[in-house]
């Protein structure tokens, strides 16, 4: 590490912590200020903050690895989450969610199911889900930042007592960065999180532009095209993946075959199936939802969600594509041999490129940018998770009449507890990939069915929600445990075969069990109170099967109109997914010097932007403030 790079990184850390602490005084007024910024933060700052929070180190390391191996079509792997749930939020869900005017996702549930036993059961399970997922993501970040920093930085911070290792260097680095981020996040709440994330976003954009720019000066077109094949650059695919690499790099084709995604058409089909239901289910109760609830108004929540999509992908993929191009030219032969011998660990591509193939100055900025990516995402979860402990459990069920100062103090304690449990869980994580699968399959798999039904079916009640979530989480967690222990099963047994299935192919089973729990819980118990349903439907106005509620409201008010915009919303979502995909493909094609496809991506981006101006933005402008 050159002294210039070290100075850039230290300067960034001091600036971030300083800004976070400096602005923290605003958060001490009350819980609304602490967790939602008093609903006074401008929508474009929230959008920058939200985009910054989605730009994480562990995810970036994973995306670099899959773009390197699978080529351009690798962006579809993000449909696992799915990445385009942000499009559904932008088109209609942000408006539906913000109309509730509450603090957390589980508090929102009470407006849908009421405050009786069924409502409280659904309220509690959402709070538990939010807390567990926050802890899971913190473990995911702990694993990722530790691996990243150890390869990048030269100092050994491992701790030993005698001959016994207490902390590895990975764990020590992770603990230091997590401690610094937790300090300003806990002290300043949402104000500090947003202020520092806006700063971090600027640093990440500069880093992405510099890395992409460096590849244009350092590597020729011939150097790049001599490594990648036409199929690597091809975004289209058949039922099975063709060879992505030429014969010289056959080890990479073998690695692709061994990862379980050879039947790419089936994989994408399953991702679309899951993605549709997961996207309508809405954002999970975490930082993304908190940003929507923090917006000043319904209109600003929609603006914020659209702006998040606009500013996130191009700078992120400039950085990712730049790093991949450096890896292709400088590391491909070495990685090919590694893949041939021991399977190849693609998670180390990112730190290897930065460590050995990026010049002084750019290296420091890139490291500061990736550190910013980690700190912004981490701080977002540290702010979102404790809101559920304090507002939805402690305040609602234990201490409902305390002072604001008391609740802020409890929020600080809750934040440290969430971080502590996440770090503890991170000590036992095998890899970033295993945690990614647990979060996407087990946690989110159990979330989808019940949260899909809550929007579209009037008869769905609190008990249906509770049992739908619980059954989905149980079966999804069993699937995760099977996956983690698959090496222990006897070859040929049904458990062995079940454990070999990729998480995405198990999703229909999780979804079906969760649907069964939802339907049984609903149909074997009374419907939600009619007044609660009328209030919810009047306020939120979702589309779906709300016939009896609509008729009851129409009887009271002849002018009442239902939401007939399902078709337009779905068309906007399809256009929005194409729009989002063009913003990912544009920087990739630009950096790998495929200029004809760069122009096509730009034209698609401009056409879809113009369409969305008329079909989405003009509609949002008409929403009252």
Order of alpha helices (4+ residues) and beta strands (2+ residues): alpha-alpha-alpha-alpha-alpha-alpha-alpha-alpha-beta-beta-alpha-alpha-alpha-alpha-alpha-alpha-alpha-alpha-alpha-alpha-alpha-alpha-alpha-alpha-alpha-alpha-alpha-alpha-alpha-alpha
